[in-house]
Amino acid sequence: MVELAIERKDTPKGPSVKVVPAELPFANVSVVASLKGFDLRAALEHGLSAVETAAGRFPQVSGLAITWDPAAPAGARLRSVLVGGRPLDDQAGYRVATTDFLTKGGDGYAMLTKAPLLVDQSDARLITALVIDHIAARGEVAPVAEGRIEPLR
């Protein structure tokens, strides 16, 4: 999980290695945290809490699908969370890849500060490097909407 804090600037052919440092200007590294389902739910709810102000904490996710209600009050927007096609279990443990910035409570993600790190900063890689390696290995990346984050209509 990462937060959307930068403006998207697509090139005509999609993202390229040349634009990655401009799109990801922070020196964040990818860490893996161990979270209980209720902490993951709290993090997702927090990420949805200020969407109308474009506060930069909106969650970007992989491996799960969420449905949320943008008209609901902050703190009560999350409607459903599926992890690998199954409902999120508040008592189960989950491994979550995220940024060191968020696990330090950045953008108000205080619920992540107590999560044990399975991969900490000393074993982590820069997210910029991970994205560059991904694009370089594929030649071209053409992102598409996958329905992982769906607002109620």
Backbone torsions as a table, in degrees:
resi	resn	phi	psi	omega
1	MET	NA	131.1	172.8
2	VAL	-131.1	163.1	179.5
3	GLU	-102.2	148.5	178.7
4	LEU	-88.0	105.9	-175.3
5	ALA	-126.2	2.2	-177.9
6	ILE	-127.9	156.7	179.5
7	GLU	-79.8	135.8	179.8
8	ARG	-78.6	132.1	179.2
9	LYS	-130.5	85.5	-178.1
10	ASP	-73.7	146.9	170.7
11	THR	-93.5	163.0	-178.1
12	PRO	-54.9	-32.5	-179.2
13	LYS	-97.2	7.5	-177.8
14	GLY	97.4	-179.2	-178.3
15	PRO	-59.8	143.4	177.7
16	SER	-132.4	163.6	179.8
17	VAL	-56.6	-34.5	-176.7
18	LYS	-65.3	-30.3	-176.2
19	VAL	-93.3	-8.3	-175.2
20	VAL	-58.5	-49.6	-179.9
21	PRO	-60.5	-32.7	177.6
22	ALA	-72.9	-36.0	-179.6
23	GLU	-77.6	-29.3	179.9
24	LEU	-124.5	71.8	-171.9
25	PRO	-76.9	-7.4	-176.4
26	PHE	-92.4	151.0	-178.8
27	ALA	-89.4	48.9	179.2
28	ASN	-80.0	148.2	175.4
29	VAL	-114.9	158.0	179.6
30	SER	-88.2	124.2	177.2
31	VAL	-120.6	165.1	176.3
32	VAL	-121.3	122.2	-179.0
33	ALA	-109.9	152.1	174.5
34	SER	-100.5	115.7	-176.7
35	LEU	-122.8	145.4	167.0
36	LYS	-78.1	155.1	-179.4
37	GLY	-55.1	-39.0	-178.9
38	PHE	-66.3	-31.7	176.4
39	ASP	-72.5	-37.6	176.1
40	LEU	-63.9	-43.4	177.7
41	ARG	-60.2	-44.1	179.4
42	ALA	-62.8	-39.4	179.1
43	ALA	-65.4	-42.8	178.8
44	LEU	-64.3	-44.8	178.9
45	GLU	-60.7	-42.0	177.6
46	HIS	-61.0	-42.1	-179.5
47	GLY	-62.8	-26.2	179.6
48	LEU	-91.3	-5.4	-168.5
49	SER	-72.0	-20.8	-176.3
50	ALA	-131.5	31.9	-176.0
51	VAL	-59.7	-34.3	-177.6
52	GLU	-70.5	-15.5	178.8
53	THR	-102.7	1.4	-177.6
54	ALA	52.9	45.9	-174.2
55	ALA	-70.5	-12.3	176.5
56	GLY	92.9	5.5	-178.7
57	ARG	-104.9	5.9	-178.3
58	PHE	-58.7	127.3	-174.3
59	PRO	-75.4	140.2	170.1
60	GLN	-112.9	126.7	-168.9
61	VAL	-128.7	160.1	173.4
62	SER	-142.7	143.9	179.1
63	GLY	84.8	-0.9	175.1
64	LEU	-146.3	164.4	179.0
65	ALA	-130.5	134.1	178.5
66	ILE	-123.1	149.5	170.6
67	THR	-121.0	134.7	-176.5
68	TRP	-141.6	159.0	-177.7
69	ASP	-112.5	104.4	-178.7
70	PRO	-65.0	-19.8	-179.3
71	ALA	-85.3	-13.7	-179.7
72	ALA	-74.4	157.6	178.4
73	PRO	-67.9	152.0	176.5
74	ALA	-53.4	136.4	-178.4
75	GLY	94.8	-8.7	-179.4
76	ALA	-138.6	31.5	-175.6
77	ARG	-93.4	-29.0	-176.4
78	LEU	-70.5	126.1	-178.3
79	ARG	-106.0	-39.3	177.8
80	SER	-154.4	151.1	176.3
81	VAL	-135.8	124.0	174.2
82	LEU	-113.3	131.0	177.3
83	VAL	-115.2	114.1	-176.2
84	GLY	59.0	31.8	179.0
85	GLY	85.4	-2.6	179.7
86	ARG	-113.3	149.3	178.6
87	PRO	-59.8	141.4	175.9
88	LEU	-59.3	131.2	177.1
89	ASP	-101.8	115.6	-175.7
90	ASP	-59.8	-25.7	-177.5
91	GLN	-95.5	-12.5	-178.1
92	ALA	-76.9	160.0	176.4
93	GLY	-97.3	142.6	-179.7
94	TYR	-133.9	142.3	171.7
95	ARG	-93.9	125.2	-174.7
96	VAL	-124.7	120.3	172.9
97	ALA	-83.4	129.8	-178.7
98	THR	-152.7	-165.5	179.9
99	THR	-102.3	153.5	175.6
100	ASP	-61.3	-32.3	177.9
101	PHE	-57.8	-46.0	-178.4
102	LEU	-71.0	-37.4	179.9
103	THR	-70.6	-13.2	173.7
104	LYS	-93.0	7.8	178.1
105	GLY	90.2	8.5	179.6
106	GLY	-58.2	149.3	-177.8
107	ASP	55.9	25.1	175.7
108	GLY	82.9	11.8	179.8
109	TYR	-81.2	58.4	-178.0
110	ALA	-60.4	-30.1	-178.5
111	MET	-65.0	-14.5	-179.7
112	LEU	-92.3	-10.7	-173.8
113	THR	-69.5	-24.6	-178.3
114	LYS	-96.9	-1.9	-177.5
115	ALA	-70.4	129.2	174.8
116	PRO	-62.7	138.3	178.7
117	LEU	-95.3	123.0	176.8
118	LEU	-83.5	-31.7	171.0
119	VAL	-128.3	112.5	-177.1
120	ASP	-99.4	-175.1	-175.8
121	GLN	-58.9	-30.1	-177.2
122	SER	-70.6	-23.5	179.1
123	ASP	-109.0	4.7	-173.0
124	ALA	-89.8	165.0	175.3
125	ARG	-117.7	153.1	174.6
126	LEU	-60.4	136.3	178.9
127	ILE	-62.9	-37.1	177.0
128	THR	-55.9	-44.8	179.9
129	ALA	-64.9	-40.0	178.5
130	LEU	-62.1	-43.5	180.0
131	VAL	-67.5	-43.1	178.2
132	ILE	-60.6	-44.6	178.7
133	ASP	-61.8	-40.2	179.6
134	HIS	-63.2	-47.2	179.8
135	ILE	-65.7	-43.9	-179.2
136	ALA	-61.9	-37.6	-179.5
137	ALA	-69.5	-27.7	-176.4
138	ARG	-102.2	-15.0	-179.5
139	GLY	84.9	-50.6	178.4
140	GLU	-147.1	140.8	177.8
141	VAL	-117.8	128.8	179.5
142	ALA	-121.1	87.1	-177.7
143	PRO	-62.3	143.5	175.8
144	VAL	-134.8	154.9	175.2
145	ALA	-71.4	129.9	-176.2
146	GLU	-112.1	5.6	177.8
147	GLY	72.9	25.0	180.0
148	ARG	-79.3	-25.0	-179.0
149	ILE	-128.5	105.4	-174.8
150	GLU	-119.9	121.0	174.4
151	PRO	-79.0	148.4	171.5
152	LEU	-69.2	145.9	-179.9
153	ARG	-109.1	NA	NA
